[in-house]
Amino acid sequence: MSTRSDIILNRICQTSAEQKATEFYFFPVQPPFLRISGEIIPLVNEEILTVSLLEEIADSLLSPEEKAKLKEVKQLIVVKEIGKMGNIQISFVYQKDQLSICFKLLSREIEILDKAGLPPVVLNFKHLLQGVVFIVGPRDSGRSALAASLLDDINKNQGRFIATVEQPIRYRLAAVKSVIEQREVGKDVSSFKEGILYIKRRNIDVAMVSLCQEIGIVEELLSLAESGVLVFTILNGESSIKFISRFIASAEKKDSIRSLFADNLGGVIVTRLVPKVGGGERVRALEILPGTSAVKNLINENKINQLNNILELGTGNAIAIDRYLADLVSAGEITFEEGLKHCVDKEKYQILVRR
């Protein structure tokens, strides 16, 4: 990397870390932008980024193979180590025939599960022998970090064979008590489906599949769990009930898929990252729907709306996200307004805050 582009990139990386930004953006003929507590803020004291500078940065960060792929498909996501910042997820995309770059700061270390302040029900998922645990939420909600913490805990405390299929690999795991195999789609395997099919043919104990939009992948994961594997996967979703309803509604053979889903459900974890009072940091808010017999029976009987009762009553250690947010407000960790932005049912949330 040239001296000038090296200085600019490292300076903005350092500024992003100091201001506790989660992402920063380079767009042509604009100043850099930071995302802090979910808000986009321009770095007005930085110089306007030129088209040639962005091309220069991309040229220095990418391998020859990655450059060729970016030239061909006009978009690319990679994870690179930059200076002292550790791993950064970098998204390259062409718009109006000009290159833009988005940098997402990843945690330098995987958060220790037992020290993350999570409800005990979340920790129970690491002891399951089989089933699919869905980690859902919007983008930038800490899904990948939570999945990495669960895998890292299993790795450090259990002797199991852990295999992942990811795009890209955000957190690299070092084997402790478990065998670790991490494969990246596009580099180590041609597609998510091929990676999952290969896991099926082997004696894998735990699998993790990152966010994937390929059709039919969830069904493949349920089939994988049915063979005796504990599967963690990351998907988009607003709430556990909406996620389950949408998945079953999209299936062609709804009855058989509903049965497969119910039989192999390990649980659903819904996550949000909400700005803390005072700013600068975010706190995790959760909804947890464990795959208990009661939950599975309701899904099998197509009574998915009745799962609301399980969440609201906390049956089987279930946790509703609106209650979780209301408790964070009561504890003074987040404001009422921030909780309102992230709740599922605004009316219920307001009642819970006033209780």
C-alpha angles and dihedrals in degrees: 000000000000119000094250097050091041091055094046095047095046092045093053091044088055093046090050092052093046092050091044093240118170096204141010129200136214114199123171117263092006135094118258116274129212129206109218120175088343095307125115113231126180120226095230094180092059123088123258110269115241126215091241092052092053091049089049092052091049091048091054096046101046132072119232090259092051092048090053092050093049090050090051103043099023094226135069140168120204139159117231136172111239119192114295093337095087121215119000125184108227125196118196120193136164118226123174085000091296129109123249125183130204120195120200115194113225124202111268090223133029109253113249106247097219091051097046095089093240124156113265091246089068091054090053092067091071090064096056115114095206143356136085119280108198115207105196138172141109123299115290093025099122096258097138093044091052092048090050091051092052092049092044091053092051089047093053098043109028135052101232139133108250120192127180136192110199143163103226115000103237101175122033115213123210114212115250112154096345134062109247126206117174119183126186121213110239094024109044100016133020099232144356091254093054091048092051093046090053091051088053091059094054139064097260120158102189130023134185125195119189126219108313132175097192112128115250096017095120090054089051090051092051089050089049091052090049088061090061105273129131105227129194117191137175121224141160116263144137100211138357094250095047090047093052093043093049094048095050093043091054094053120100094215098042099175096051093042091048090053092047090049094049095046094051103035112127092176146284123256115192114194136190131176109219125189112254123232107278094027131240096094138051132220125215118245118194145196115196126194109176118204095248125160090258092053093046092049093052091050092047090050091048091243095130095146089062088066084082088073091054091050096045094046094042091234112180091006092300116160127204114217093223090058091046091053092047090052090051089053091049090050090053093241097118134019124252089244094055091049089051090055092056103036124107099216112031094194094051091044092054091049090051092050091051095046 
